[in-house]
Amino acid sequence: MAYLFLLGAIVFEVAGTTLLKSTEGFTRLWPTLACLFSYAVAFLTLALAIQRGLQIGVAYAVWSALGTTLIVAIGALFLHEPITLAKIIGVVLVVAGVVVLNLSGAH
C-alpha cells in the first residue's frame, strides 16, 4: 500500500510540475489552482507513503528520480524541449543513485 501512495505522489507531482508553464507565473487562475492542488495531493500522498512504512530517504529518492525522468520525457515530447547529452547523463545518474540506495539495503 505504501508504494501505491508513492506512485500517487509521483503522478501528482509530475502533473503539478507540468502545469507550471501554463500558470504563466501564477497569473492564470485555473492552471494555478490545478497546479497547487496537484502539489498538495503529491505531498499528502508522499507523507502517507512514509507513514505506511517507507523510509523517507528511499521514498524521496524514488519520488525524485521517477519524477525527474518523467518531467524530462514530458518536456521533450510535449513542450518541445531539447534532449541534450547532459540531460540524459543527469537522469541516468539520478536513477543509478536510487538503484544503489535500494540495492544497499536501505529498504
N, C-alpha and C positions, 0 to 999 in steps of 0.2 A: 504494500500500500504506500509506503514511503516513496518508492520510485515513481508511482503514478502521480503523487503530488509534485515530485521533482520535474517530471515531464510536463505537467501543467504549468509549473513556474517557468520552464524554458519557453513553452509556447507563448505564454502571455508576455514574457519579457521581449521576445523577438517581435511580437505584434506591436508592443509599445514603441520599441526602437524603430521599427519600420514606419510607424505613424509620425515619428518626429519631423520628418521633412514636410509632411502635409500640414503640420500645425503652423508653419511659417513663423517660427519664433514665438509660439504660443499666442498668436494674434487671431487665429481662427477657432471659434468656439467649439464646434462639434469634433473636429480632429483632436483638439487639445483635451477635451473631456474623454474621448476614447483612448487617447494615449495615457493619460493619468490613471484612468480606470484599469487599463492593461497592466501598468506598473504596480498598482495597488494589489491587484489579484496575483501578480507574479511574486511579490514579496510575501503575501499571505500564504500562498501555496508552498513557497520555499520554507517558510517558518514551520508549516505543518509537516513538511518532509523531514525537517530536522527534529521536530517534536516526536515524530513516529520512529526515530531511531537512526537516521543517517547522521554520520559525523559531519560537523559543519565544514571542515576542510575539504572532505570528499564531495559533499553536496555542492559547495560553491565552485569547486574545480570543475565538476561535470557541468554545472549550470553555465559557467562562463565559457568553457570550451565548446559545448554544443551551441550555445547562443552566438558566440563569435563566428563559428563555422557557418551557421545558418544565415547570419547577417551578411557575411561576405558573399555567400551564394545569392541571397536576395538582392543585394546591391548590384551584383553583376548581371543577374537575369532580368530584373525589373526596373532598376534605377539607372541602368547603363553605366555603371561604374567600372573602370578598367580593372582587370585582374593582372596584378604585377607579380613578378617573382618574389618580391619582398612580402607581399600579402600571403602568397602560398607558403613560403617558408615560415612566416609568423604563425599561421594557422596550424601547420604541421607541428611546430614546436609546442604550441598550447595543447594540442591533442596528445602529443607524446608525453607531456608533463602529467596529464590526467591519467594516462595509461600507467606511467611509472608509479604514481600515487596509489592506484588501485592494485597493482601487482606487488607493491611493497608491503601489503598487509594493512594498509590504512583503513580498509573497510572491515 
